[in-house]
Amino acid sequence: MIRLETNEIVSIAKKQIASIFKMEPLELRFVNDFQGEKSLLNDDKLHLTNRHYWAKVMDCVFEDQVRPILMCEVLYFLRNEYLESDIDLEFSFDFSEGSIVEACAVAEVNFNDKTDLGKNEIAELIDFALALQDRQWFEELTEKYKELSA
């Protein structure tokens, strides 16, 4: 699992926007105008997750225009960067300071790289681990082989 913080997410979004739109964004700034999402406010804080797919989370400032960036677009940018992964994205906005809104984003990237090996494949890997004299890997494989044999 990879954990991405706000700066990394913004950096990836800028890179993807430049690649997709063939225009370099001057700035990505978090928004503070949540019309439909006001009902989600809890103690002056707003938390948006993957299921808030259509929420506007940022503005992308180009030289001659400003374009909204939706939650689904940020997910798309991250998925382009981390192929074949599951991404849990959360944006948090703190409205406790009035007109000054503090925003942060966090993404957890999980890869679908778990393989299911059979007893024969594990037995071959055990032999390979012995040949490499890799004790830790040998023990892990032996444990897995025992689980499959039970």
RARA-V86641 format. One line per field, one symbol per residue. phi: phi as a letter, one per 30 degrees, with the letter a starting at -180 (. if undefined). psi: psi as a letter, one per 30 degrees, with the letter a starting at -180 (. if undefined). burial: # if it has 9 or more other ideal C-beta (glycine too) atoms within 8 Angstrom, else .. A space follows every 50 residues. Layout:
phi: ???
psi: ???
burial: ???
//
This chain:
phi: .cccceddddddddddddddchbdddacbdcbccddcedddbhibbccbe dcecddcbccccdbabbdccedddeddddddcdhbcbccbcbbccdcidd ccbbbbbccccccdcccdedddddddedddddhcdddedddddddddddd
psi: kkkkleeeeeeeeeeeeeeefhkkkekkkklgijdfffffkjhgkkkkae fhegkkflkjjleglkkkkleeeeeeeeeeeilhlkkjkkkkkjgfgcfj kkklkkkjjkkigkkjkleeeeeeeeeeeeefhjeeeeeeeeeeeeeff.
burial: ...###..##.#######......#..#.##..#..#..##...####.# .##.########.....####..######.##..#.#########..... #.#.#######..........##.##..#.......##..##.##..#..
//
